[in-house]
Amino acid sequence: AAAWGTRDVCQGPLEFLLALGHDQPVADMLGTLFAHQYADTGTWPQWFMFDEFREIQGSGAHGDIIFWPIKALCDYIEQTGNFQILEKKAPYTDPGSFAFTTDTVALHEHIKKALKHIYNACVEGTTLPCYGDGDWNDSLQPVDSAMKTRMVSGWTAGLSYQTLSALSKVWKIAGYTQDAEVLDGFLLRMK
């Protein structure tokens, strides 16, 4: 058994395999990543295990984690031109038991659930992502817990803008025009 760090697998292994043209293993990895998205919040765990240890996972996550599976999916589509993956079905993870749900939905719907969380997890009065439980630098945790909802990581804000801009482009080409328009309004306010 081994653990996958949600951010880590999207950055290193997934990008490496994509660069080498191993498209099918990347598509399989994306299916695994999206199956670990929580059914209630649309977020992902910081890390998760496999096999008989699959109920062991880090249920919390840094504020940047939600963007990595979306970025990985956009990178895959940009590389392969496989827009059909947006209709690939995957379960969610039940946040209580960590079991997969019996219902499956298209990755497009998984992304919409993540966006709902992203839209609602901004610093009040802005479209900038809250710092939350941190960003890629584990040592930078706010001393005052109230800062989690009032502080922004410049790094996460940049990642957010880059990722969501790529998603808007993907959705426009794939024909999800209405979703792209809502996203573009959010991005305009963010910029």
Secondary structure, DSSP 8 states (H G I E B T S, - for coil): --EEEHHHHHHTHHHHHHHTT-HHHHHHHHHHHHHTSBTTTS---SEEE-GGGTT-EE----TTTTHHHHHHHHHHHHHH--GGGGG-EEEEE-TTT--EEEEEEEHHHHHHHHHHHHHHSB-TTSSSB--TT--S-TT---SSGGGGGT---HHHHHHHHHHHHHHHHHHHHHT-HHHHHHHHHHHHHH-
